[in-house]
Amino acid sequence: MEPMKFCQSCRMPLSDYIRGTERDGSKSADYCISCYENGEFTQDCTMEEMILQRAPLFADSNPDMSFEEAVALLRELMPQLKRWKRVRQ
C-alpha cells in the first residue's frame, strides 16, 4: 500500500478528488484544491497564517487534541512541506 500523501501547503490528506490543478488542467501531484488552482496558490499568506487557519480543522479531526496542541504540532510539520521549505518564515 502506498503511504498517505499530504498537501504540501496545508498538510491536508490528498486524494484524487481533492487535488488542485495545474495550468493545463491536470491534477496537481503536490497540492489540494483549497491551496492551488490553475497552477497558482489560492492564498498569498505566510506559513504562520496557514497554521492558524488550519489548526481548528486539524484539532477537530483529532478529538484528543486542543487548538494549542494543533498549532504546536503544525509548527513542527509545516516547515517540512514543499511550499514552506522554499520560504522560511
Buried (B, 14 or more C-beta within 10 A) or exposed (E): EEEEEBBBBBBBEBEEEBBBBBEEEEBBEBBBBBBBBEBEEBEEBEBEEBBBBBBEEBBEEEEEBEEEBBBBBBBEBBEEBEBBEEEEE
